[in-house]
Amino acid sequence: MYEKIIIALLLSEQRKQIDHLFSEPVIIGIILSVIAVIDGTILLISSCICRLRKRNPSAAQPSPTHDTGVPLSSVETENPERSDE
């Protein structure tokens, strides 16, 4: 019931057009420039994140303390060497 009343009130009112300070091409230019600024900001942030991730990859991987020539994935279990001696 309320929906019919609201629709009837909306249809009975005359629409008033707002007078704009700018012409249509100027408004389109403003909207496109705002979109370009938002896209540029997103791309700049993405570029900064990529540069930060690639800056120093050697710092993320610790260097081995001694070079044994054995791959890091292998584990020796039979005769472990003692470093105490």
Summary of the structure (lengths in Angstrom):
residues: 85
radius of gyration: 34.0
end to end distance: 93.4
largest distance: 98.6
contacts: 100
relative contact order: 0.04
helix: 54%
strand: 0%
